[in-house]
Amino acid sequence: QVHIVQSGGGLVQPGGSLTLSCNVSGSSDISSMDWYRQAPGSQRVWVASLYNDGSRAYVDFVKGRFKISGELPEKTFYLQMNSLKAEGTGVYYCRVFCPVAYWGQGTQVTVSS
């Protein structure tokens, strides 16, 4: 039984930083891990991915500001978010493939002054 626990959301001012965590238990083989964001009234959109070969990928609007990290064998992953903008507000979800997709419960991030 795969279990995912997210943490680290909250309120941050524009220009601030926040780090989200995603901890996975109950899985022996994770092939990739992703972060998604769902803004109010919008669809969930892909933000970043970390693959088991160590490669990373980011959506254009977070490149240079966000960093996905973690070690797949350790099953804990992070999304470091810098220079946050108001449009970064939303619920952030982590998703892992091991080998099917599992989603975290989501964590709220609010960027506001």
Buried (B, 14 or more C-beta within 10 A) or exposed (E): EBEBBBEBBEEBEEEBEBBBBBBBEEBEEBEBBBBBBBEEEEEBEEBBBBBBEEEEBBBEBBEEBBBBEBEBEEBBBBBBBBEBEEEBBBBBBBBBBBEEEBBBEBBEBBBEE
